[in-house]
Amino acid sequence: MKKIMIIFSFIVGLSSAQQQVDVVWPTLANSPWPMVKHDPQFTGRSPYKGPQSATVIWFLDLAYGIYSGPVIGEDKNLYFGSYFYSADNFYCYSNDGDFIWDYSSGRSLPPASGILIDSSNTIYFGSSDKYFYAINADGSLKWEYQTEHFFGPTLMNIDLQGNLYSTNNSGQLFSFNSSGNLNWSVTYESGFNQRSPVLSTDGNTIYIAGKDSNLFALNLNGSLKWTFKCSKIQTAPIVDSYDNIYFIDQYSLFSIYPNSEIRWEFSDFQFGSYSIPAINYDGNIYAIVGDTVAPYNKLLVSIDFDGEYLWKYIFNDEENDEFWQPLICDSEGTVYVGSTLGYNYYAISSNGSLKWKLPLTSPIQQIDNTGAISDNGTLFLGTHYTTLLQHQWRTLMAIRDTVTSVENEKKGLINYQLEQNYPNPFNSTTNIKYTIPQSGRVTVIVYDIMGRVVALLLDRYQDAGSYDVIFQPKDFASGIYFYTLTSGNFTATKKLILLK
């Protein structure tokens, strides 16, 4: 056991106070998820219950993929940025998946940083084009500020006076006011990590990780308050309701007091992950670590408020899996996290058991930033291909538990049905009709006689009803093929014959 515990007499009894509360932040938008990592303390914790099943109620095919976001505005709209290297699009969509607007900077580089919406409904983000942007709620440019280096995968923040904080690739920390004027910029030692900064609960202290080592505490004017000596921190720290600070260096998970004294140090696993931890309402910490025994799988671990180990979940679906995006959790402590290499997206309960798993392999999708949990329990995810290709699909997903309403039942009972294609045999075009009794994801796939997929005719969310899909094969040889309808737990397959 490598956990170190230090307790001072003047804080006796604090360790028993672990219940977490949400910190009110008037300068943030009053929305379910106004910024990446949810709040200025980077807890990653939603006050709402997230989805308990992997039901994708709708998805969109955004050709350039999504790197940053989505976040949710006061209008319940979704805001997110593109991924493709020459795309400079920043989008607004409704929470039902309807397009509202698209802002393009005209500089052909993607908005790759975290996103934040303030109480005036101004949307802020940094970009690979070296600019920091403020966008009005109608999609028009409010202001922009140019720096000498690009804004990468950083999480920005906002203080109680409405000043904004973000780091760029050179390790500079910038402070802007809400009008777009630079308050100051500062570096200490070799600069700062791009995934910082985080704010104390009173909004008066900035905690930020050094690029090469150490954790720094700064005053709001950029001056140095203290330095905590440690090895390199790959991620941002998080802050709990009692202003205790949590962060991971190359060897340990630390908890320190606001004066930089150590509360505890936990080092039972391999640390150094790029994923930012999360904290639930019970004060338990969630973190991504590596196992210390072969095959050295990635793990999700839970450590309690006092630094005691609770449980681990082993990601053993793929031996080389990675999890880089910040962790998030819902009001019940369910953790939501997805593979950076495009394997699965997971929901793991507060006791470490798997609730559900959503494959990200058709096509292979990568998740670089947090999802967003809405007040109706919907989890919104932005994804992109693991390669820099255009024409990407299934890049924005909405996951929510669904129920069959009494109103729908009164419309009459209908069953799943897959009809025989018509005409059959056919020469160039045939129709495939089907009926589904409830809404959900629907796929229609064509296979050859060897069982290989030769055509994906449909893969989308659909409401209950009857539908007709047209199949127009090109460059297909004459012969026997099979088409399969899948919706919910229903699957049906029929044979079709192509004659040329």
C-alpha positions in Angstrom: 0.0 0.0 0.0 1.5 3.3 -1.1 -1.2 5.7 0.1 0.2 8.5 2.3 -2.1 10.3 4.8 -1.3 13.5 6.5 -3.9 15.0 8.9 -3.4 18.2 10.9 -5.0 18.9 14.2 -6.8 22.0 13.0 -8.7 20.1 10.4 -9.9 17.2 12.5 -13.3 16.2 11.4 -13.1 17.6 7.9 -12.6 14.2 6.4 -16.0 13.1 7.6 -17.6 16.0 5.6 -17.8 14.5 2.1 -21.2 15.3 0.7 -20.7 17.5 -2.3 -22.9 20.4 -3.3 -23.1 22.4 -6.6 -21.4 25.8 -6.5 -23.5 28.6 -7.8 -21.7 30.5 -10.6 -23.8 33.5 -11.8 -21.5 34.4 -14.7 -22.1 31.0 -16.4 -25.2 30.3 -18.6 -28.0 28.9 -16.5 -28.1 25.6 -18.5 -27.7 21.9 -17.8 -24.2 21.8 -19.3 -22.8 25.3 -20.0 -19.1 24.3 -20.4 -16.8 21.4 -21.1 -16.4 19.5 -17.8 -19.7 21.2 -16.6 -18.5 23.8 -14.1 -15.5 26.0 -13.2 -14.3 23.4 -10.6 -14.2 20.7 -13.4 -16.2 18.3 -11.3 -17.7 16.8 -14.5 -20.8 16.1 -12.4 -24.4 16.7 -13.7 -27.3 17.3 -11.2 -29.5 15.2 -13.5 -29.8 11.4 -14.0 -28.2 10.3 -17.3 -29.3 7.4 -19.6 -29.5 4.0 -18.1 -29.5 2.2 -21.4 -27.6 2.6 -24.7 -30.6 3.9 -26.7 -29.6 6.2 -29.5 -32.7 8.2 -30.1 -31.2 10.2 -33.0 -27.9 10.9 -34.7 -26.5 13.2 -37.3 -23.9 12.8 -40.0 -21.8 15.9 -39.8 -19.2 15.5 -42.6 -16.3 17.1 -40.7 -16.7 15.3 -37.4 -16.8 16.9 -33.9 -13.8 17.6 -31.7 -15.0 20.0 -29.1 -18.4 19.8 -27.4 -21.3 19.7 -27.4 -22.2 22.1 -24.6 -25.8 23.2 -23.9 -27.1 26.8 -23.9 -29.9 28.4 -21.9 -32.0 27.9 -25.0 -31.3 24.1 -24.7 -29.5 24.3 -28.1 -26.2 22.3 -28.7 -22.9 24.1 -29.5 -19.9 22.3 -30.9 -16.9 22.6 -33.3 -15.7 20.6 -36.3 -12.7 18.3 -36.3 -11.5 18.0 -39.9 -8.1 19.7 -40.3 -9.2 22.3 -43.0 -12.8 22.8 -41.6 -13.4 25.9 -39.5 -17.0 25.3 -38.7 -18.7 26.0 -35.3 -22.3 24.8 -35.1 -25.6 25.3 -33.3 -28.2 22.6 -33.4 -31.4 22.1 -31.5 -31.6 19.4 -28.9 -33.8 17.5 -31.4 -31.0 17.5 -34.0 -32.2 20.4 -36.2 -29.7 22.7 -37.8 -29.9 26.4 -36.5 -26.6 28.0 -37.7 -23.0 27.5 -38.7 -20.3 30.0 -38.0 -17.2 29.8 -40.2 -14.1 31.8 -39.4 -12.8 31.7 -42.9 -9.3 30.6 -41.7 -9.6 26.8 -42.6 -8.5 25.5 -39.2 -10.8 23.8 -36.7 -12.1 25.2 -33.4 -10.3 22.6 -31.2 -10.5 23.9 -27.7 -13.1 23.6 -25.0 -16.3 25.6 -25.2 -18.0 27.9 -22.6 -21.3 29.9 -22.6 -21.6 32.8 -20.2 -24.7 34.4 -18.6 -25.1 36.7 -21.5 -25.4 33.6 -23.8 -22.1 34.5 -25.5 -20.3 31.4 -26.7 -16.5 31.3 -26.3 -13.9 28.9 -27.8 -10.3 28.8 -29.0 -9.1 27.6 -32.4 -6.2 26.0 -34.1 -6.0 29.3 -36.2 -4.5 31.0 -33.1 -7.6 33.0 -32.4 -9.9 33.2 -29.4 -13.5 33.7 -30.4 -16.7 35.1 -28.8 -19.9 34.3 -30.8 -23.3 35.8 -30.2 -26.3 33.4 -29.7 -27.5 34.1 -33.2 -24.2 32.9 -34.7 -22.6 36.3 -35.4 -19.1 37.2 -34.4 -18.9 39.3 -31.2 -15.1 39.6 -31.1 -11.9 37.7 -31.7 -8.4 37.9 -30.3 -5.3 36.7 -32.1 -2.3 35.1 -30.3 1.0 33.8 -31.6 0.2 30.1 -31.0 -2.9 27.9 -31.5 -5.5 27.0 -28.9 -5.5 23.2 -28.6 -7.4 20.8 -26.4 -7.7 23.2 -23.5 -10.5 23.7 -21.0 -11.2 27.4 -20.6 -12.8 28.9 -17.5 -14.7 32.0 -16.3 -14.5 33.8 -12.9 -17.2 35.5 -10.9 -16.4 38.8 -12.6 -16.9 37.3 -16.1 -13.2 37.2 -17.0 -12.2 34.3 -19.2 -9.1 32.1 -18.8 -7.5 29.9 -21.4 -4.1 28.5 -22.4 -2.5 28.2 -25.8 0.0 25.7 -27.2 3.0 27.7 -26.0 1.9 27.3 -22.4 0.7 30.9 -21.9 -2.3 31.5 -19.7 -4.5 34.4 -21.0 -7.1 36.4 -19.1 -9.7 38.3 -21.3 -12.6 40.4 -20.2 -16.0 39.8 -21.7 -15.4 42.7 -24.2 -12.4 40.9 -25.7 -9.7 43.0 -24.1 -6.6 41.2 -22.8 -6.3 41.6 -19.0 -2.9 39.8 -18.9 -1.0 36.8 -20.0 1.6 35.0 -17.9 3.9 31.9 -17.9 5.8 30.4 -15.0 8.8 28.1 -15.4 8.3 26.3 -18.8 4.6 27.3 -19.2 1.3 25.7 -18.5 -0.5 22.5 -19.5 -3.2 23.1 -22.2 -6.0 21.4 -20.2 -6.1 23.9 -17.3 -7.1 26.2 -15.5 -9.6 25.4 -12.7 -11.0 27.8 -10.2 -11.6 27.6 -6.4 -15.1 27.7 -5.1 -14.9 31.3 -4.1 -13.5 32.2 -7.6 -10.4 33.9 -6.2 -7.7 31.3 -7.0 -6.6 29.7 -10.3 -5.1 26.2 -10.1 -3.1 25.2 -13.2 -0.7 22.4 -14.1 2.7 23.1 -15.4 3.7 21.9 -18.8 6.7 19.8 -17.5 6.0 19.6 -13.8 4.3 21.1 -10.7 0.9 22.6 -9.9 0.6 26.3 -9.6 -1.9 28.5 -7.7 -2.4 32.0 -9.1 -4.2 35.1 -8.0 -6.8 36.6 -10.4 -4.2 39.2 -11.5 -1.8 36.4 -12.6 0.6 36.6 -9.7 1.9 33.4 -8.1 0.3 32.3 -4.9 2.2 29.0 -4.4 3.8 26.1 -6.2 3.3 22.4 -5.4 6.3 20.3 -6.5 5.5 17.1 -8.4 6.2 15.4 -11.7 4.4 16.2 -14.9 0.6 16.5 -14.7 -1.1 15.5 -18.0 -4.5 16.8 -17.1 -6.3 19.6 -15.3 -6.9 19.4 -11.5 -10.5 19.3 -10.1 -11.8 21.1 -6.9 -14.4 19.7 -4.5 -17.0 21.6 -2.4 -14.5 22.1 0.4 -11.8 23.5 -1.9 -9.7 20.4 -1.7 -7.7 20.0 -4.9 -7.3 16.7 -6.8 -4.8 15.9 -9.6 -2.7 13.2 -11.1 1.0 13.3 -11.9 3.1 10.5 -13.4 3.0 8.4 -10.2 0.1 9.3 -7.9 -3.4 10.7 -7.4 -3.0 13.6 -5.0 -5.5 15.5 -2.8 -4.1 18.7 -1.3 -5.6 21.5 0.8 -6.0 25.1 -0.6 -2.8 26.0 1.1 -0.9 23.3 -0.8 -0.5 20.9 2.1 -1.1 17.2 1.2 -4.3 15.6 2.4 -3.4 12.2 0.9 -1.6 10.5 -1.9 -2.7 7.4 -3.6 -0.3 5.4 -5.9 -1.6 1.8 -6.1 -1.9 1.9 -9.9 -0.1 3.2 -13.0 -0.9 6.9 -13.2 -0.2 9.5 -15.9 -3.5 9.4 -17.9 -4.6 12.3 -20.1 -8.2 11.9 -18.7 -9.3 14.5 -16.1 -10.9 12.9 -13.0 -14.5 13.5 -11.9 -16.1 13.6 -8.4 -19.6 12.4 -7.5 -22.0 13.8 -4.9 -20.7 11.4 -2.3 -17.2 12.9 -2.7 -15.8 9.8 -4.4 -13.2 10.4 -7.1 -13.2 8.6 -10.5 -10.0 8.3 -12.5 -8.5 6.4 -15.4 -5.4 4.5 -14.5 -3.3 1.5 -15.8 -3.2 -1.9 -14.2 0.0 -3.0 -12.6 -0.3 -6.6 -13.8 -0.3 -8.1 -17.3 -1.9 -7.4 -19.7 -1.9 -3.9 -18.1 -5.4 -3.0 -19.1 -6.8 0.5 -18.6 -9.0 0.8 -15.5 -11.6 3.1 -14.1 -11.0 3.3 -10.4 -13.0 5.0 -7.6 -11.2 6.5 -4.5 -13.3 7.8 -1.6 -13.1 11.3 -0.1 -10.4 10.1 2.4 -8.2 8.5 -0.2 -9.3 4.9 0.3 -9.6 2.5 -2.7 -13.2 1.5 -3.5 -13.3 -0.5 -6.7 -12.0 -0.8 -10.3 -13.6 -1.5 -13.6 -11.4 -3.3 -16.1 -11.6 -2.2 -19.8 -10.6 -5.6 -21.2 -12.5 -5.5 -24.5 -9.3 -4.3 -26.3 -5.8 -4.7 -24.8 -4.6 -1.4 -26.3 -7.6 0.8 -25.5 -7.1 4.3 -24.3 -9.3 6.9 -22.6 -8.2 10.5 -22.9 -11.3 12.5 -22.6 -12.4 14.1 -19.3 -14.6 11.9 -17.1 -18.2 12.9 -16.4 -20.9 11.5 -14.1 -24.6 12.0 -13.4 -26.5 12.7 -10.2 -26.4 9.0 -9.2 -22.7 8.7 -9.8 -22.9 6.8 -13.1 -19.6 7.5 -15.0 -19.7 8.0 -18.8 -16.5 7.5 -20.8 -15.6 6.5 -24.3 -12.6 5.0 -26.1 -10.2 7.4 -27.6 -9.3 4.7 -30.2 -12.8 4.0 -31.3 -14.0 0.9 -29.6 -16.9 1.5 -27.1 -18.6 4.1 -25.0 -19.4 3.0 -21.5 -21.8 3.8 -18.6 -20.4 2.4 -15.3 -22.4 2.5 -12.1 -21.3 4.1 -8.8 -20.4 0.6 -7.5 -18.2 -0.2 -10.5 -20.6 -2.4 -12.5 -21.2 -2.0 -16.2 -24.6 -0.5 -17.0 -24.3 -0.4 -20.8 -21.8 -0.3 -23.6 -22.3 1.3 -27.0 -20.0 0.2 -29.8 -18.1 2.9 -31.7 -16.8 0.7 -34.4 -19.3 1.2 -37.3 -17.4 3.3 -38.4 -14.6 3.6 -35.9 -15.3 6.8 -33.9 -13.1 8.7 -31.6 -14.3 10.8 -28.6 -11.9 13.6 -27.5 -14.1 15.7 -25.2 -16.9 15.2 -22.7 -20.4 14.5 -23.5 -23.2 16.8 -22.1 -26.1 15.6 -19.9 -29.3 17.5 -20.3 -32.1 18.1 -17.8 -34.3 15.4 -19.5 -31.6 12.8 -19.1 -30.3 12.9 -22.6 -26.6 12.4 -23.1 -25.2 14.2 -26.2 -22.0 12.9 -27.7 -19.7 14.4 -30.4 -17.4 12.0 -32.2 -15.1 11.9 -35.2 -13.4 9.3 -37.3 -10.0 8.1 -36.1 -8.6 9.3 -39.4 -8.7 12.7 -41.1 -11.4 11.9 -43.6 -14.3 14.0 -44.8 -17.9 12.8 -45.2 -18.1 11.4 -41.7 -21.3 10.0 -40.2 -22.9 9.3 -36.9 -20.8 12.2 -35.4 -23.5 13.7 -33.2 -25.6 11.3 -31.1 -28.4 11.7 -28.5 -28.7 8.9 -26.0 -31.8 8.7 -23.8 -34.0 6.1 -22.1 -37.3 5.8 -23.9 -40.8 4.6 -22.8 -43.9 3.7 -24.7 -46.6 6.3 -23.9 -50.3 5.5 -23.4 -51.1 7.8 -26.3 -49.1 5.6 -28.7 -50.8 2.4 -27.4 -54.2 3.8 -28.1 -53.3 4.2 -31.8 -53.5 0.5 -32.2 -51.2 -2.4 -31.7 -48.7 -2.9 -34.6 -45.9 -5.5 -34.8 -42.5 -5.5 -36.3 -42.7 -6.6 -39.9 -40.2 -7.0 -42.7 -41.9 -7.5 -46.1 -40.5 -9.3 -49.2 -38.8 -6.9 -51.5 -40.7 -6.0 -54.7 -40.1 -6.7 -57.4 -38.1 -9.9 -56.8 -36.2 -11.0 -58.8 -35.2 -7.5 -59.9 -32.8 -5.9 -62.4 -31.9 -2.5 -61.2 -34.2 -1.2 -58.4 -36.3 -2.9 -55.7 -38.3 -1.7 -52.7 -38.0 -3.0 -49.2 -40.9 -2.2 -46.9 -41.0 -2.6 -43.1 -43.0 -1.6 -40.0 -41.7 -0.9 -36.5 -44.1 -0.5 -33.5 -41.9 1.8 -31.5 -39.2 4.4 -32.0 -35.6 3.4 -32.0 -32.5 2.8 -34.0 -33.2 0.9 -37.3 -30.7 -0.7 -39.6 -31.2 -2.4 -43.0 -28.1 -4.2 -44.2 -27.6 -6.3 -47.4 -25.3 -9.4 -47.3 -23.9 -11.6 -50.0 -24.3 -15.4 -50.0 -21.1 -15.6 -48.0 -22.4 -13.5 -45.2 -20.3 -10.4 -46.0 -21.8 -6.9 -45.7 -22.2 -5.4 -49.2 -24.5 -2.5 -48.5 -25.8 -0.5 -45.6 -29.1 0.9 -46.7 -30.2 2.5 -43.4 -28.8 3.2 -40.0 -30.8 5.9 -38.2 -33.3 6.7 -35.5 -36.9 6.4 -36.7 -40.4 6.9 -35.1 -42.9 4.1 -35.0 -44.5 3.5 -38.4 -44.1 1.9 -41.8 -41.3 2.7 -44.2 -40.0 2.0 -47.7 -36.3 1.7 -48.6 -35.1 1.7 -52.2 -32.2 -0.6 -53.1 -30.4 0.3 -56.3 -27.2 -1.9 -56.5 -24.4 -0.7 -58.7 -21.6 -3.0 -59.8 -23.2 -5.9 -58.1 -23.0 -9.4 -59.7 -26.2 -11.3 -60.4 -27.0 -13.7 -57.7 -28.7 -14.3 -54.3 -28.4 -11.7 -51.6 -30.0 -11.3 -48.1 -31.3 -8.2 -46.4 -31.7 -7.9 -42.6 -33.8 -5.5 -40.6 -32.7 -4.8 -37.0 -34.6 -2.6 -34.6 -34.4 -3.0 -30.8 -34.4 -6.7 -30.1 -36.1 -7.5 -33.4 -34.2 -9.0 -36.3 -35.6 -10.4 -39.5 -33.9 -11.5 -42.7 -35.2 -12.2 -46.2 -33.7 -13.3 -49.5 -33.6 -11.2 -52.7 -32.5 -12.1 -56.2 -30.6 -9.8 -58.5 -30.8 -10.6 -62.3 -28.8 -8.6 -64.8 
